[in-house]
Amino acid sequence: MVKHLILKERLDSAAASELRGDIAAAEGGDVTLDASGVVFLGGLCLELLMCARQVWDAAGHGFAIQSPSDAFVENLSRFGLTPGAFSPGGAA
């Protein structure tokens, strides 16, 4: 069964603890994260997402970002990334 998480609008340092808890609760199976409403992605939450993708990859589970908003994609580009960073193997 795939777990679906809807990412918060602002993924800043204040949102990091809740994001970490949401991700931890989804561990053990495939997960998709809906990024359609994201207007800001900060470095700490990006780090959490990238680490989670690595954990899911190592466990052999699916980890995907769905429907990334334009702002999510723009924020990724500030860090030199594309949504492909969340695909298996993490191609930027």
C-alpha positions as CSV (number, residue, x, y, z in Angstrom):
1,M,0.0,0.0,0.0
2,V,1.3,3.4,-1.0
3,K,1.1,6.2,1.7
4,H,0.3,9.6,0.4
5,L,1.5,12.8,2.2
6,I,0.6,16.3,1.3
7,L,3.5,18.6,1.9
8,K,2.8,21.9,3.7
9,E,2.8,25.2,1.9
10,R,5.9,26.4,3.7
11,L,8.7,23.9,4.2
12,D,10.9,26.2,6.3
13,S,12.8,25.4,9.5
14,A,9.6,25.8,11.6
15,A,8.0,23.0,9.5
16,A,11.0,20.6,9.8
17,S,10.0,18.8,12.9
18,E,6.5,18.0,11.6
19,L,7.8,17.0,8.2
20,R,10.3,14.6,10.0
21,G,7.4,13.1,12.0
22,D,5.2,12.7,8.9
23,I,8.0,11.0,7.0
24,A,8.9,8.7,9.9
25,A,5.3,7.6,10.1
26,A,5.3,6.6,6.5
27,E,8.5,4.5,6.7
28,G,8.3,0.8,5.8
29,G,6.5,1.1,2.5
30,D,6.1,3.1,-0.7
31,V,5.3,6.8,-0.2
32,T,4.3,9.7,-2.5
33,L,4.5,13.3,-1.4
34,D,2.2,15.8,-3.0
35,A,4.2,19.0,-3.5
36,S,1.5,20.9,-5.5
37,G,0.9,23.4,-2.7
38,V,4.5,24.1,-1.8
39,V,5.4,27.8,-2.0
40,F,8.7,27.7,-0.1
41,L,11.3,25.0,0.3
42,G,14.1,25.7,2.7
43,G,17.4,23.9,3.1
44,L,16.5,21.9,6.3
45,C,13.3,20.4,4.8
46,L,15.1,19.7,1.5
47,E,17.8,17.8,3.5
48,L,15.0,15.8,5.3
49,L,13.5,14.9,1.9
50,M,16.8,14.0,0.3
51,C,17.7,11.8,3.3
52,A,14.3,10.1,3.3
53,R,14.7,9.3,-0.4
54,Q,18.0,7.6,0.3
55,V,16.5,5.6,3.2
56,W,13.6,4.5,1.0
57,D,15.9,3.6,-1.9
58,A,18.1,1.5,0.5
59,A,15.0,-0.3,1.8
60,G,13.8,-1.0,-1.7
61,H,10.7,1.1,-1.4
62,G,9.3,3.7,-3.7
63,F,9.7,7.4,-2.8
64,A,8.2,10.0,-5.2
65,I,7.3,13.6,-5.3
66,Q,4.1,14.2,-7.2
67,S,2.8,17.4,-8.8
68,P,5.6,19.7,-7.8
69,S,4.5,23.3,-7.8
70,D,6.4,25.9,-9.8
71,A,7.7,27.3,-6.5
72,F,8.9,23.9,-5.4
73,V,10.8,23.4,-8.7
74,E,12.2,27.0,-8.5
75,N,13.3,26.4,-4.9
76,L,15.0,23.1,-5.9
77,S,16.9,24.9,-8.6
78,R,18.3,27.4,-6.0
79,F,20.0,24.3,-4.6
80,G,21.1,23.1,-8.0
81,L,18.5,20.3,-8.1
82,T,15.6,19.2,-10.2
83,P,12.6,17.0,-9.3
84,G,14.6,14.2,-10.8
85,A,16.7,14.3,-7.5
86,F,13.8,12.3,-6.0
87,S,13.7,9.6,-8.5
88,P,15.3,6.2,-7.9
89,G,19.1,6.8,-7.9
90,G,18.6,10.5,-7.4
91,A,19.4,11.9,-10.8
92,A,19.6,15.6,-10.6
